[in-house]
Amino acid sequence: MNYIDVFKEEDIEVNWLTLLIGLDGPANFPPLVDVAEIINFAIELLDGTSDRDIISIATAYVSESEAIRSSLMKLSKRVDCNEEFEMRKWRYILLKSMMKDVPQDSLYGLIFLTEFWADFDYPSDRPHLVQGQKNSLTPEEYYSDEFFEKTIANHYTWLKQELNILVKQ
């Protein structure tokens, strides 16, 4: 999957820091952007630029991953954004793409969602409750079909709200 295209489809801006996080692997995820995608991104920006780091990436070979990463790090430091906001972009994209894979069984579905949020160290703005963490839900209540359906609905609501925050202005 080309996540750069997914960001563009969602009208979420991709910048050098977004790419660096994707190259390193957001949170506990493996790398989700490869060097070839970063080269192609830089090529799209070549017209009218004299930035040495962009030119360096755009003209690099895929095998020059360390040089590309070095230029990418320099460029990401010049971007007017912060890592927390860029990580939110990745959370949104990954959750949206994973929602179609949530098991329909309430037990396995809730475990699936808990594992997703665990990979991001349970951010405070997550729409997901973990049984026994800051709540008094019994296992019977937590793993019920009713609670599962409510949790799924909360995740879709969160995705809509998060997209409104993340879209390009």
C-alpha positions as CSV (number, residue, x, y, z in Angstrom):
1,M,0.0,0.0,0.0
2,N,1.3,3.4,-0.9
3,Y,0.5,5.5,2.2
4,I,1.5,8.8,0.5
5,D,-1.4,8.2,-1.9
6,V,-3.7,7.4,1.0
7,F,-2.8,10.7,2.7
8,K,-3.5,12.6,-0.6
9,E,-6.9,10.8,-1.0
10,E,-7.9,12.0,2.5
11,D,-6.6,15.5,1.6
12,I,-4.1,15.3,4.5
13,E,-0.8,17.1,3.8
14,V,2.3,15.0,3.5
15,N,5.5,16.7,4.5
16,W,9.1,15.7,5.2
17,L,8.4,14.8,8.8
18,T,5.4,12.7,7.8
19,L,7.7,10.8,5.5
20,L,10.5,10.4,8.1
21,I,8.0,9.0,10.6
22,G,6.7,6.6,7.9
23,L,10.2,5.6,7.0
24,D,11.1,4.8,10.6
25,G,7.7,3.2,11.3
26,P,5.1,5.2,13.3
27,A,4.9,4.2,17.0
28,N,5.3,0.4,17.2
29,F,4.6,-0.2,13.5
30,P,7.2,-1.3,11.0
31,P,8.3,1.1,8.3
32,L,5.4,2.1,6.1
33,V,7.1,4.3,3.6
34,D,10.0,3.1,1.5
35,V,12.9,5.0,0.0
36,A,11.5,4.8,-3.6
37,E,8.3,6.5,-2.4
38,I,10.4,9.3,-0.8
39,I,12.4,9.7,-4.1
40,N,9.2,10.0,-6.1
41,F,7.8,12.5,-3.6
42,A,10.9,14.6,-4.0
43,I,10.8,14.3,-7.8
44,E,7.3,15.8,-7.8
45,L,8.7,18.9,-6.0
46,L,11.7,19.3,-8.3
47,D,10.1,21.8,-10.6
48,G,11.1,25.3,-9.4
49,T,13.2,24.3,-6.4
50,S,16.8,24.9,-5.7
51,D,16.9,23.1,-2.4
52,R,19.9,20.9,-2.3
53,D,18.3,18.3,0.0
54,I,15.3,17.9,-2.2
55,I,17.5,17.6,-5.3
56,S,19.7,15.1,-3.5
57,I,16.8,12.9,-2.7
58,A,15.2,13.2,-6.1
59,T,18.4,12.3,-7.9
60,A,19.4,9.5,-5.5
61,Y,19.3,5.7,-6.2
62,V,17.2,3.6,-4.0
63,S,20.4,1.9,-2.7
64,E,21.5,5.2,-1.2
65,S,19.1,4.9,1.7
66,E,21.5,6.4,4.3
67,A,22.1,9.6,2.2
68,I,18.3,9.9,1.5
69,R,17.6,9.5,5.2
70,S,20.1,12.2,6.1
71,S,18.6,14.6,3.6
72,L,15.1,13.7,4.8
73,M,16.1,14.5,8.4
74,K,17.4,17.9,7.4
75,L,14.3,18.7,5.5
76,S,12.0,17.4,8.3
77,K,13.7,19.9,10.7
78,R,12.7,22.8,8.5
79,V,9.0,21.8,8.3
80,D,6.6,24.0,10.3
81,C,4.9,21.2,12.3
82,N,5.6,19.0,15.2
83,E,6.1,15.3,15.5
84,E,2.9,14.8,17.7
85,F,0.7,16.3,14.9
86,E,2.4,14.2,12.3
87,M,1.9,11.1,14.4
88,R,-1.8,11.9,14.6
89,K,-1.9,11.8,10.8
90,W,-0.5,8.3,10.9
91,R,-2.9,7.2,13.7
92,Y,-5.8,8.4,11.6
93,I,-4.6,6.7,8.3
94,L,-3.8,3.4,10.0
95,L,-7.0,3.2,12.1
96,K,-9.1,4.0,9.1
97,S,-7.5,1.4,7.0
98,M,-7.7,-1.2,9.8
99,M,-11.3,-0.6,10.7
100,K,-12.4,-2.9,7.8
101,D,-10.3,-5.7,9.4
102,V,-11.8,-5.5,12.9
103,P,-13.2,-8.9,13.7
104,Q,-17.0,-8.9,14.1
105,D,-16.9,-11.0,17.2
106,S,-17.0,-8.6,20.2
107,L,-14.2,-10.4,22.1
108,Y,-11.8,-10.5,19.2
109,G,-12.8,-7.1,17.9
110,L,-12.1,-5.4,21.2
111,I,-8.8,-7.2,21.5
112,F,-7.9,-6.0,18.0
113,L,-8.7,-2.4,18.8
114,T,-6.9,-2.6,22.1
115,E,-3.8,-3.9,20.4
116,F,-4.0,-1.0,17.9
117,W,-4.1,1.6,20.6
118,A,-1.4,-0.2,22.6
119,D,0.9,0.3,19.6
120,F,0.5,4.1,20.1
121,D,0.9,3.8,23.9
122,Y,-2.8,4.5,24.6
123,P,-3.0,8.2,23.7
124,S,-5.4,10.2,25.9
125,D,-7.6,11.3,23.0
126,R,-8.3,7.7,21.8
127,P,-12.0,6.7,21.5
128,H,-11.2,3.3,23.0
129,L,-11.7,2.1,26.6
130,V,-9.6,-0.7,27.9
131,Q,-11.4,-2.9,30.4
132,G,-10.3,-2.1,33.9
133,Q,-8.4,1.1,33.0
134,K,-10.1,4.1,34.5
135,N,-13.5,2.4,34.3
136,S,-15.4,-0.1,36.3
137,L,-16.8,-2.2,33.5
138,T,-17.0,-5.9,34.3
139,P,-15.6,-8.3,31.7
140,E,-19.3,-9.3,30.9
141,E,-20.2,-5.6,30.2
142,Y,-17.0,-4.9,28.3
143,Y,-17.1,-7.8,26.0
144,S,-20.8,-7.6,25.3
145,D,-22.1,-7.1,21.8
146,E,-23.7,-3.8,22.8
147,F,-20.5,-2.3,24.2
148,F,-18.6,-3.5,21.1
149,E,-21.1,-1.8,18.7
150,K,-20.8,1.4,20.8
151,T,-17.0,1.2,20.6
152,I,-17.1,0.7,16.8
153,A,-19.4,3.7,16.5
154,N,-17.1,5.8,18.8
155,H,-14.1,4.9,16.5
156,Y,-15.9,6.1,13.4
157,T,-17.0,9.3,15.1
158,W,-13.4,9.8,16.2
159,L,-12.1,9.3,12.7
160,K,-14.5,12.0,11.4
161,Q,-13.5,14.4,14.0
162,E,-9.8,13.7,13.6
163,L,-10.0,14.1,9.8
164,N,-11.5,17.6,10.4
165,I,-8.4,18.5,12.4
166,L,-5.9,17.0,10.0
167,V,-7.1,18.1,6.6
168,K,-5.3,20.7,4.7
169,Q,-6.6,24.2,5.2
